[in-house]
Amino acid sequence: MTALRRINPPGTEAIYNAYKFSQAVLADGRVDVAGQVGVAADFKIPDDIRAQTRLAFTNLKNVLEAAGSSLAHVTHLTQYFTDIKDVPASDEVFVEFFPDNYPARTVVQVVSLVLPTLKLEVQATAVLK
């Protein structure tokens, strides 16, 4: 049986307890990261898509590092937008985190996310370093 390791970096305990999910699960050298959103450590959500994108990718980076991986080891990325017109502005921030060697990527528009002010959610699969 494959051993599973749940990843919840320090500071995410409130999210784990309130929303009942692990930030990531590690199994067989693969890291499956739950959707990361643009919520700051103080639980504030900026209105700007660029700011939300930056926070979502920073949160993704932190979870991956806690799991023993990194952004450079992301194999697939899914981005969920509440407005597909936000993709170009979000991509301006995306390239700050993924300047080259892009992962496989899927971009989807959804009706809404878990909180009504969220504009973006980022889900990823990665391998260990």
C-alpha positions, 0 to 999 in steps of 0.5 A, a space after each residue: 500500500 502506498 503511504 500518503 503524507 498530507 502537507 499543511 504548511 505552518 500558518 495554514 492550520 485554520 484553512 485545514 480546520 475550517 474547510 476540511 482539506 489538506 493543502 497537498 498530498 504526497 504519494 509515490 514521489 508525486 505532489 497533488 496540491 489543492 487549489 490555492 487562492 489569492 488570500 493573504 496570511 491575514 485572510 484578506 482578499 485583494 480585489 485586483 486579479 494581479 494581486 490575487 494571482 501573486 498571492 495564489 502562486 506564492 501560496 502554491 510555492 509555499 505548499 510545494 516547498 513544504 512538500 519537498 518540491 518547487 515550482 520548477 517541478 510542477 508538471 501540470 497546472 490548472 487555473 480556474 477563473 471566474 472571468 476568462 478576460 482576467 487571463 492576460 493580466 494574470 499571465 503577467 504575474 504567471 511569468 514571474 513564477 514560471 519564466 520559462 520551461 512552462 508546465 502543462 497548463 489548463 485554463 478554465 472559466 467557472 461560475 464561482 469559487 468558494 468565496 465570492 470575491 475570489 477571481 482565481 484558483 490554482 491547482 497543481 501536480 508536481 514531482 519531488 526534487 
